[in-house]
Amino acid sequence: MKRKLLFAGALILIAWAFNSCESLSGCKTCKQVTYIDGSYDHEGDPAEYCGATLLGIETMEDFVSGNLRTTWECN
């Protein structure tokens, strides 16, 4: 009987642990936007990114070359 209770408790704990991390891996729609001399020029197609990929995009610095600046914008 104790073995069954221990197994059930472990199963509940594992299920809770997987659900508790769900909010940490949220998703956003991101696109690359290009500006020339501070004015909007064009943008890429939006795509949905989640988890570590989204974190990498959000921490990436803008690409600057002369008067051209390309940045990621997510919402």
GIHUKA-V650036 format. One record per residue. N is the residue number from 1. RES is the residue in one letter. SS is DSSP state (A for helix, B for strand, O for the rest). OMEGA is omega in whole degrees, -180 to 180 (999 if undefined). NEAR is the number of other C-alpha atoms within 8 Angstrom. Layout:
BEGIN
N | RES | SS | OMEGA | NEAR
N | RES | SS | OMEGA | NEAR
END
This chain:
BEGIN
1 | M | O | 180 | 4
2 | K | A | -180 | 5
3 | R | A | 178 | 6
4 | K | A | 178 | 7
5 | L | A | 178 | 8
6 | L | A | 178 | 8
7 | F | A | 180 | 8
8 | A | A | 178 | 8
9 | G | A | 178 | 8
10 | A | A | 179 | 8
11 | L | A | 178 | 8
12 | I | A | 179 | 8
13 | L | A | 179 | 8
14 | I | A | 179 | 8
15 | A | A | 178 | 8
16 | W | A | -178 | 8
17 | A | A | 179 | 8
18 | F | A | 180 | 8
19 | N | A | -177 | 7
20 | S | A | -180 | 7
21 | C | O | -176 | 8
22 | E | A | -178 | 8
23 | S | A | 180 | 6
24 | L | A | -178 | 6
25 | S | A | -180 | 9
26 | G | O | -178 | 8
27 | C | B | 176 | 9
28 | K | B | 174 | 10
29 | T | B | -176 | 10
30 | C | B | 176 | 12
31 | K | B | 175 | 12
32 | Q | B | -180 | 12
33 | V | B | -179 | 13
34 | T | B | 178 | 12
35 | Y | B | 173 | 12
36 | I | B | -176 | 10
37 | D | O | 177 | 6
38 | G | O | -180 | 7
39 | S | B | 180 | 6
40 | Y | B | 177 | 8
41 | D | B | 178 | 8
42 | H | B | 179 | 7
43 | E | B | 178 | 8
44 | G | O | 178 | 7
45 | D | O | 178 | 6
46 | P | O | 177 | 8
47 | A | B | -180 | 7
48 | E | B | 179 | 8
49 | Y | B | -177 | 10
50 | C | B | 171 | 11
51 | G | A | -175 | 10
52 | A | A | 178 | 7
53 | T | A | 178 | 8
54 | L | A | 179 | 11
55 | L | A | 178 | 9
56 | G | A | 179 | 8
57 | I | A | -178 | 8
58 | E | A | 180 | 8
59 | T | A | -179 | 6
60 | M | O | 178 | 7
61 | E | O | 178 | 5
62 | D | O | 174 | 8
63 | F | B | -178 | 7
64 | V | B | 177 | 8
65 | S | B | -177 | 6
66 | G | O | -179 | 4
67 | N | O | -179 | 8
68 | L | B | 177 | 10
69 | R | B | 177 | 12
70 | T | B | -176 | 11
71 | T | B | 173 | 10
72 | W | B | 174 | 12
73 | E | B | -177 | 8
74 | C | B | 175 | 8
75 | N | O | 999 | 5
END
